[in-house]
Amino acid sequence: MTEWVVRPDGGRPQGHGCPHAADAGPTPASQSHLCVECSAQGREETRLRLCLTCGHVGCSDSAPGAHATAHYESSGHPLVQSVEPGGEAWAWCYVDEVFLQPRDHRLPH
């Protein structure tokens, strides 16, 4: 199970945290590496976000559908993890508007 913490450059003033990070369960095992909604529309989007509550895979806000954000707005699930190719190690909290990283992750210098 990944333990998430606010990135030092996470977007909030020093000292602000994200209580939702403590509630993140194990990374849901998604069977899909495609945005569910884009796939249904015949599009393949690669800028993907995985909901850390239920495992829904949606596209990022820079994609035409912004389906990850739409999922948050309809479900209230606050945390998504990047599942873009290349193994990015970050998550986002929609409620607190902060980037998160795994506790044991080191940012490149």
N, C-alpha and C positions, 0 to 999 in steps of 0.2 A: 504494500500500500504506500502510495506517495504522500508525504507530508508536505503541504504547500505553505510557503511564507511569502510575504510581500517582498518584491524585488527592491533592492536599494534605490533603483531608478524607477520605481513602480508608479509614479504619478501623484502620489500624495505627499503632503508635508511630513517631515520626519516625526515619528511618534504615532502616526495613524496606522491602524491595522486593518485587518479584514477578518471579522469573526466567522465569516462563511467558510474560510479556508479550513478551519478545524472540523467543519461538518462534511468535508469532501470524503466520500467513501472510497473504496477501491476503484481504480479506473474501470469503468464498465467495459466489458468485452463486446465491441460492436462487430457485427458480421459484415458491415458495409464500410467501404472506403470511398463512398460517394455521398454527396448531399442527397438526402432522401427526396426532398421536393424537386431539386434540379433534375435528378434522375427520372422522376415521374414526368417531367416536361421534356425529356430527351436531351438534356444538357449534362455534360460531365464537368463538374467544377473541382479544382484541386486545392483551393484555399479553404480548408475544412476545419471545423471546430467540433469537438466531442463534448457533449453535456456530461458533467461529472456527477450528475444525479441519476439520470436514466439511460445514458448511452446514445441519445439521439445524435445523429451526425448532420450538421448543417453547414452551409457555406458562410464565409466571412462577410463583413460589411462592405468589403471592396468588390464583392461579386454582385451580379445583378439582383439576386433575390434576397440577400442578407438574411438567409433562413435561420442561422444560429441565433441572431438577435430576435427574430420573429418567434422562435421557440421559447426564448427567455420571456418575452412579453406575454405569451399565452400560457406558459407553465409556471413562471416564477422561479425556475431553477437558476440559481445565480452564477454558477461556475462553468466555464468551458475551457478545454485544453486544446491547444493547437495540435492537429494531426496532419500537418502539411508534410509532404515528402521532405526528407532531410533530417528528420528527428528533432525538430525544435523542442526545447524544454521550457515551455511557459504556459501559463493559464491566465484567464481574465475573470475578474468578478464584475458583473454588470451592476450590482447594487453599490459597491464601494468604489467602482471605477479605478481599480488598481490591477497592475500586472503582478502575477505570482510566479514563483519558481520553486522547484523541489528544494527542500531544506538542504540537501547535500550537493546542490548544483553550484558551480562556480561560473560567473560570467567571464567571457574572454576579456583580456586587457586591451 
